[in-house]
Amino acid sequence: MDFDGRPRLVSKTGATRAAERALKAELTVRRGPGGAGVLTASSRMSAVVDALSAADHGWSNDTERTYRSTVRTQVSQPSVGCACVR
């Protein structure tokens, strides 16, 4: 699956071992960044909410308050917050 989340067919040609190395290198590049704090399809919705909350949106105080209230009452419930993104 590419960085944008879409599956694509990838192939490389050449001598068997060279093609295998080239394919592995291409797949590594296509995978995109990883590491701590990166959201993936297996991330919990609560992690998505935390990431959105931590970002600076430039929202007005009222918008920020409404967002946090909605998150607290709708998304922070275990049935939603523990669900995976996928």
N, CA, C and O atoms as a GROMACS GRO file, in nm:
protein
  344
    1MET      N    1   0.084  -0.116   0.000
    1MET     CA    2   0.000   0.000   0.000
    1MET      C    3   0.090   0.124   0.000
    1MET      O    4   0.185   0.132   0.077
    2ASP      N    5   0.058   0.218  -0.085
    2ASP     CA    6   0.136   0.340  -0.094
    2ASP      C    7   0.109   0.433   0.024
    2ASP      O    8   0.018   0.409   0.104
    3PHE      N    9   0.188   0.537   0.033
    3PHE     CA   10   0.177   0.636   0.140
    3PHE      C   11   0.037   0.695   0.148
    3PHE      O   12  -0.010   0.729   0.256
    4ASP      N   13  -0.031   0.709   0.034
    4ASP     CA   14  -0.164   0.766   0.033
    4ASP      C   15  -0.273   0.665   0.068
    4ASP      O   16  -0.392   0.698   0.067
    5GLY      N   17  -0.232   0.542   0.101
    5GLY     CA   18  -0.327   0.440   0.143
    5GLY      C   19  -0.388   0.359   0.032
    5GLY      O   20  -0.474   0.274   0.056
    6ARG      N   21  -0.346   0.383  -0.090
    6ARG     CA   22  -0.402   0.309  -0.204
    6ARG      C   23  -0.307   0.197  -0.245
    6ARG      O   24  -0.187   0.219  -0.257
    7PRO      N   25  -0.361   0.077  -0.267
    7PRO     CA   26  -0.275  -0.033  -0.314
    7PRO      C   27  -0.241  -0.014  -0.461
    7PRO      O   28  -0.327   0.023  -0.542
    8ARG      N   29  -0.117  -0.040  -0.496
    8ARG     CA   30  -0.074  -0.030  -0.635
    8ARG      C   31   0.020  -0.147  -0.665
    8ARG      O   32   0.093  -0.193  -0.577
    9LEU      N   33   0.018  -0.192  -0.788
    9LEU     CA   34   0.106  -0.297  -0.834
    9LEU      C   35   0.244  -0.236  -0.860
    9LEU      O   36   0.255  -0.134  -0.928
   10VAL      N   37   0.347  -0.298  -0.806
   10VAL     CA   38   0.484  -0.249  -0.823
   10VAL      C   39   0.567  -0.364  -0.878
   10VAL      O   40   0.556  -0.477  -0.829
   11SER      N   41   0.650  -0.338  -0.977
   11SER     CA   42   0.737  -0.442  -1.031
   11SER      C   43   0.871  -0.381  -1.070
   11SER      O   44   0.880  -0.262  -1.100
   12LYS      N   45   0.972  -0.463  -1.069
   12LYS     CA   46   1.107  -0.426  -1.114
   12LYS      C   47   1.159  -0.541  -1.198
   12LYS      O   48   1.126  -0.657  -1.173
   13THR      N   49   1.239  -0.509  -1.296
   13THR     CA   50   1.294  -0.613  -1.384
   13THR      C   51   1.444  -0.617  -1.373
   13THR      O   52   1.507  -0.524  -1.323
   14GLY      N   53   1.502  -0.726  -1.420
   14GLY     CA   54   1.646  -0.745  -1.418
   14GLY      C   55   1.678  -0.886  -1.375
   14GLY      O   56   1.589  -0.970  -1.363
   15ALA      N   57   1.806  -0.912  -1.351
   15ALA     CA   58   1.847  -1.042  -1.299
   15ALA      C   59   1.772  -1.064  -1.166
   15ALA      O   60   1.742  -0.968  -1.096
   16THR      N   61   1.744  -1.186  -1.134
   16THR     CA   62   1.658  -1.218  -1.020
   16THR      C   63   1.696  -1.145  -0.893
   16THR      O   64   1.612  -1.078  -0.833
   17ARG      N   65   1.821  -1.156  -0.850
   17ARG     CA   66   1.862  -1.092  -0.724
   17ARG      C   67   1.862  -0.939  -0.735
   17ARG      O   68   1.824  -0.871  -0.640
   18ALA      N   69   1.903  -0.887  -0.848
   18ALA     CA   70   1.902  -0.741  -0.868
   18ALA      C   71   1.759  -0.688  -0.869
   18ALA      O   72   1.731  -0.582  -0.811
   19ALA      N   73   1.669  -0.759  -0.934
   19ALA     CA   74   1.529  -0.717  -0.938
   19ALA      C   75   1.467  -0.723  -0.798
   19ALA      O   76   1.388  -0.637  -0.760
   20GLU      N   77   1.504  -0.826  -0.724
   20GLU     CA   78   1.453  -0.839  -0.587
   20GLU      C   79   1.500  -0.723  -0.500
   20GLU      O   80   1.421  -0.665  -0.425
   21ARG      N   81   1.628  -0.689  -0.509
   21ARG     CA   82   1.682  -0.576  -0.432
   21ARG      C   83   1.615  -0.445  -0.473
   21ARG      O   84   1.579  -0.364  -0.388
   22ALA      N   85   1.598  -0.425  -0.604
   22ALA     CA   86   1.534  -0.303  -0.653
   22ALA      C   87   1.388  -0.295  -0.607
   22ALA      O   88   1.340  -0.186  -0.572
   23LEU      N   89   1.318  -0.407  -0.606
   23LEU     CA   90   1.179  -0.410  -0.562
   23LEU      C   91   1.168  -0.378  -0.413
   23LEU      O   92   1.082  -0.301  -0.371
   24LYS      N   93   1.257  -0.437  -0.333
   24LYS     CA   94   1.256  -0.409  -0.189
   24LYS      C   95   1.285  -0.261  -0.162
   24LYS      O   96   1.222  -0.200  -0.076
   25ALA      N   97   1.379  -0.205  -0.237
   25ALA     CA   98   1.412  -0.062  -0.219
   25ALA      C   99   1.292   0.025  -0.257
   25ALA      O  100   1.261   0.121  -0.187
   26GLU      N  101   1.225  -0.008  -0.366
   26GLU     CA  102   1.109   0.068  -0.411
   26GLU      C  103   0.995   0.060  -0.310
   26GLU      O  104   0.929   0.160  -0.282
   27LEU      N  105   0.971  -0.058  -0.255
   27LEU     CA  106   0.864  -0.075  -0.157
   27LEU      C  107   0.894   0.000  -0.028
   27LEU      O  108   0.802   0.052   0.036
   28THR      N  109   1.020   0.006   0.010
   28THR     CA  110   1.058   0.082   0.129
   28THR      C  111   1.030   0.230   0.110
   28THR      O  112   0.980   0.296   0.202
   29VAL      N  113   1.060   0.282  -0.007
   29VAL     CA  114   1.036   0.423  -0.036
   29VAL      C  115   0.886   0.452  -0.040
   29VAL      O  116   0.842   0.556   0.010
   30ARG      N  117   0.808   0.364  -0.098
   30ARG     CA  118   0.664   0.384  -0.113
   30ARG      C  119   0.589   0.374   0.019
   30ARG      O  120   0.478   0.427   0.032
   31ARG      N  121   0.646   0.308   0.115
   31ARG     CA  122   0.577   0.286   0.241
   31ARG      C  123   0.552   0.416   0.315
   31ARG      O  124   0.454   0.428   0.388
   32GLY      N  125   0.638   0.514   0.299
   32GLY     CA  126   0.620   0.642   0.365
   32GLY      C  127   0.683   0.645   0.502
   32GLY      O  128   0.741   0.546   0.547
   33PRO      N  129   0.672   0.758   0.568
   33PRO     CA  130   0.735   0.774   0.698
   33PRO      C  131   0.667   0.688   0.805
   33PRO      O  132   0.549   0.657   0.795
   34GLY      N  133   0.742   0.653   0.903
   34GLY     CA  134   0.690   0.575   1.014
   34GLY      C  135   0.750   0.626   1.144
   34GLY      O  136   0.818   0.728   1.145
   35GLY      N  137   0.726   0.555   1.249
   35GLY     CA  138   0.783   0.593   1.377
   35GLY      C  139   0.676   0.634   1.477
   35GLY      O  140   0.556   0.627   1.449
   36ALA      N  141   0.721   0.677   1.590
   36ALA     CA  142   0.630   0.713   1.698
   36ALA      C  143   0.543   0.831   1.657
   36ALA      O  144   0.591   0.926   1.595
   37GLY      N  145   0.418   0.824   1.692
   37GLY     CA  146   0.326   0.933   1.665
   37GLY      C  147   0.263   0.933   1.527
   37GLY      O  148   0.181   1.020   1.497
   38VAL      N  149   0.298   0.836   1.444
   38VAL     CA  150   0.240   0.829   1.310
   38VAL      C  151   0.109   0.751   1.317
   38VAL      O  152   0.104   0.643   1.375
   39LEU      N  153   0.006   0.806   1.258
   39LEU     CA  154  -0.123   0.738   1.255
   39LEU      C  155  -0.126   0.640   1.138
   39LEU      O  156  -0.084   0.672   1.027
   40THR      N  157  -0.178   0.522   1.166
   40THR     CA  158  -0.190   0.417   1.064
   40THR      C  159  -0.332   0.364   1.066
   40THR      O  160  -0.415   0.408   1.145
   41ALA      N  161  -0.360   0.270   0.979
   41ALA     CA  162  -0.493   0.209   0.975
   41ALA      C  163  -0.525   0.134   1.104
   41ALA      O  164  -0.642   0.117   1.138
   42SER      N  165  -0.423   0.091   1.176
   42SER     CA  166  -0.446   0.019   1.302
   42SER      C  167  -0.446   0.111   1.424
   42SER      O  168  -0.459   0.065   1.537
   43SER      N  169  -0.432   0.242   1.402
   43SER     CA  170  -0.438   0.338   1.512
   43SER      C  171  -0.579   0.342   1.569
   43SER      O  172  -0.677   0.320   1.497
   44ARG      N  173  -0.589   0.370   1.696
   44ARG     CA  174  -0.720   0.384   1.760
   44ARG      C  175  -0.776   0.523   1.732
   44ARG      O  176  -0.700   0.618   1.713
   45MET      N  177  -0.906   0.534   1.730
   45MET     CA  178  -0.970   0.664   1.708
   45MET      C  179  -0.928   0.764   1.816
   45MET      O  180  -0.918   0.883   1.788
   46SER      N  181  -0.904   0.716   1.937
   46SER     CA  182  -0.860   0.807   2.043
   46SER      C  183  -0.726   0.871   2.008
   46SER      O  184  -0.702   0.986   2.046
   47ALA      N  185  -0.637   0.798   1.936
   47ALA     CA  186  -0.509   0.855   1.893
   47ALA      C  187  -0.530   0.962   1.786
   47ALA      O  188  -0.459   1.062   1.782
   48VAL      N  189  -0.629   0.941   1.699
   48VAL     CA  190  -0.661   1.041   1.597
   48VAL      C  191  -0.712   1.168   1.664
   48VAL      O  192  -0.672   1.279   1.628
   49VAL      N  193  -0.799   1.152   1.763
   49VAL     CA  194  -0.853   1.266   1.836
   49VAL      C  195  -0.741   1.341   1.907
   49VAL      O  196  -0.737   1.464   1.905
   50ASP      N  197  -0.649   1.267   1.970
   50ASP     CA  198  -0.536   1.330   2.038
   50ASP      C  199  -0.450   1.410   1.940
   50ASP      O  200  -0.407   1.522   1.971
   51ALA      N  201  -0.426   1.354   1.821
   51ALA     CA  202  -0.346   1.423   1.720
   51ALA      C  203  -0.416   1.550   1.672
   51ALA      O  204  -0.354   1.654   1.655
   52LEU      N  205  -0.546   1.540   1.651
   52LEU     CA  206  -0.622   1.658   1.607
   52LEU      C  207  -0.626   1.764   1.716
   52LEU      O  208  -0.617   1.883   1.687
   53SER      N  209  -0.638   1.721   1.839
   53SER     CA  210  -0.643   1.816   1.950
   53SER      C  211  -0.510   1.888   1.968
   53SER      O  212  -0.506   2.006   2.006
   54ALA      N  213  -0.400   1.817   1.942
   54ALA     CA  214  -0.267   1.875   1.961
   54ALA      C  215  -0.229   1.974   1.851
   54ALA      O  216  -0.143   2.060   1.871
   55ALA      N  217  -0.293   1.962   1.735
   55ALA     CA  218  -0.260   2.049   1.621
   55ALA      C  219  -0.314   2.190   1.643
   55ALA      O  220  -0.417   2.210   1.707
   56ASP      N  221  -0.241   2.287   1.588
   56ASP     CA  222  -0.285   2.426   1.596
   56ASP      C  223  -0.370   2.456   1.473
   56ASP      O  224  -0.319   2.462   1.361
   57HIS      N  225  -0.500   2.476   1.495
   57HIS     CA  226  -0.593   2.498   1.385
   57HIS      C  227  -0.623   2.646   1.362
   57HIS      O  228  -0.672   2.684   1.255
   58GLY      N  229  -0.593   2.729   1.459
   58GLY     CA  230  -0.626   2.870   1.448
   58GLY      C  231  -0.776   2.894   1.464
   58GLY      O  232  -0.830   2.994   1.418
   59TRP      N  233  -0.842   2.799   1.532
   59TRP     CA  234  -0.986   2.810   1.553
   59TRP      C  235  -1.017   2.916   1.656
   59TRP      O  236  -0.933   2.950   1.740
   60SER      N  237  -1.138   2.970   1.649
   60SER     CA  238  -1.184   3.063   1.752
   60SER      C  239  -1.208   2.984   1.882
   60SER      O  240  -1.217   2.862   1.879
   61ASN      N  241  -1.217   3.055   1.993
   61ASN     CA  242  -1.240   2.989   2.122
   61ASN      C  243  -1.369   2.910   2.121
   61ASN      O  244  -1.375   2.799   2.175
   62ASP      N  245  -1.474   2.964   2.060
   62ASP     CA  246  -1.603   2.895   2.054
   62ASP      C  247  -1.593   2.765   1.973
   62ASP      O  248  -1.648   2.663   2.014
   63THR      N  249  -1.524   2.769   1.861
   63THR     CA  250  -1.507   2.650   1.779
   63THR      C  251  -1.428   2.545   1.854
   63THR      O  252  -1.463   2.427   1.854
   64GLU      N  253  -1.321   2.587   1.919
   64GLU     CA  254  -1.239   2.496   1.999
   64GLU      C  255  -1.323   2.431   2.109
   64GLU      O  256  -1.314   2.310   2.132
   65ARG      N  257  -1.402   2.511   2.177
   65ARG     CA  258  -1.487   2.460   2.286
   65ARG      C  259  -1.589   2.360   2.232
   65ARG      O  260  -1.612   2.255   2.293
   66THR      N  261  -1.651   2.391   2.119
   66THR     CA  262  -1.749   2.301   2.057
   66THR      C  263  -1.683   2.169   2.017
   66THR      O  264  -1.739   2.062   2.041
   67TYR      N  265  -1.565   2.177   1.956
   67TYR     CA  266  -1.492   2.058   1.915
   67TYR      C  267  -1.462   1.969   2.035
   67TYR      O  268  -1.490   1.849   2.033
   68ARG      N  269  -1.406   2.027   2.139
   68ARG     CA  270  -1.370   1.948   2.258
   68ARG      C  271  -1.494   1.888   2.324
   68ARG      O  272  -1.488   1.775   2.372
   69SER      N  273  -1.604   1.961   2.326
   69SER     CA  274  -1.728   1.908   2.384
   69SER      C  275  -1.779   1.788   2.303
   69SER      O  276  -1.820   1.687   2.359
   70THR      N  277  -1.776   1.802   2.171
   70THR     CA  278  -1.820   1.692   2.084
   70THR      C  279  -1.732   1.570   2.102
   70THR      O  280  -1.782   1.458   2.111
   71VAL      N  281  -1.602   1.591   2.107
   71VAL     CA  282  -1.509   1.480   2.127
   71VAL      C  283  -1.536   1.412   2.261
   71VAL      O  284  -1.542   1.289   2.269
   72ARG      N  285  -1.553   1.491   2.364
   72ARG     CA  286  -1.575   1.436   2.498
   72ARG      C  287  -1.703   1.352   2.504
   72ARG      O  288  -1.705   1.246   2.566
   73THR      N  289  -1.810   1.399   2.439
   73THR     CA  290  -1.938   1.329   2.449
   73THR      C  291  -1.960   1.221   2.343
   73THR      O  292  -2.035   1.127   2.366
   74GLN      N  293  -1.894   1.234   2.227
   74GLN     CA  294  -1.921   1.140   2.118
   74GLN      C  295  -1.806   1.043   2.090
   74GLN      O  296  -1.830   0.923   2.073
   75VAL      N  297  -1.684   1.092   2.086
   75VAL     CA  298  -1.572   1.010   2.041
   75VAL      C  299  -1.497   0.944   2.156
   75VAL      O  300  -1.440   0.837   2.139
   76SER      N  301  -1.498   1.006   2.272
   76SER     CA  302  -1.420   0.952   2.383
   76SER      C  303  -1.485   0.831   2.448
   76SER      O  304  -1.428   0.771   2.540
   77GLN      N  305  -1.603   0.794   2.403
   77GLN     CA  306  -1.668   0.675   2.455
   77GLN      C  307  -1.585   0.553   2.416
   77GLN      O  308  -1.531   0.548   2.305
   78PRO      N  309  -1.575   0.453   2.505
   78PRO     CA  310  -1.494   0.334   2.472
   78PRO      C  311  -1.535   0.266   2.341
   78PRO      O  312  -1.450   0.213   2.270
   79SER      N  313  -1.664   0.268   2.309
   79SER     CA  314  -1.708   0.202   2.186
   79SER      C  315  -1.652   0.267   2.060
   79SER      O  316  -1.637   0.200   1.958
   80VAL      N  317  -1.621   0.396   2.066
   80VAL     CA  318  -1.566   0.467   1.951
   80VAL      C  319  -1.416   0.487   1.967
   80VAL      O  320  -1.340   0.458   1.874
   81GLY      N  321  -1.373   0.534   2.081
   81GLY     CA  322  -1.231   0.565   2.104
   81GLY      C  323  -1.138   0.446   2.092
   81GLY      O  324  -1.021   0.462   2.058
   82CYS      N  325  -1.190   0.325   2.119
   82CYS     CA  326  -1.107   0.205   2.110
   82CYS      C  327  -1.111   0.141   1.972
   82CYS      O  328  -1.036   0.047   1.945
   83ALA      N  329  -1.196   0.192   1.884
   83ALA     CA  330  -1.207   0.136   1.750
   83ALA      C  331  -1.085   0.175   1.667
   83ALA      O  332  -1.028   0.283   1.686
   84CYS      N  333  -1.046   0.087   1.576
   84CYS     CA  334  -0.935   0.117   1.485
   84CYS      C  335  -0.984   0.206   1.372
   84CYS      O  336  -1.102   0.204   1.338
   85VAL      N  337  -0.893   0.282   1.314
   85VAL     CA  338  -0.926   0.371   1.204
   85VAL      C  339  -0.980   0.293   1.085
   85VAL      O  340  -1.077   0.335   1.022
   86ARG      N  341  -0.920   0.180   1.055
   86ARG     CA  342  -0.965   0.104   0.937
   86ARG      C  343  -1.103   0.057   0.960
   86ARG      O  344  -1.161  -0.008   0.873
   0.00000   0.00000   0.00000
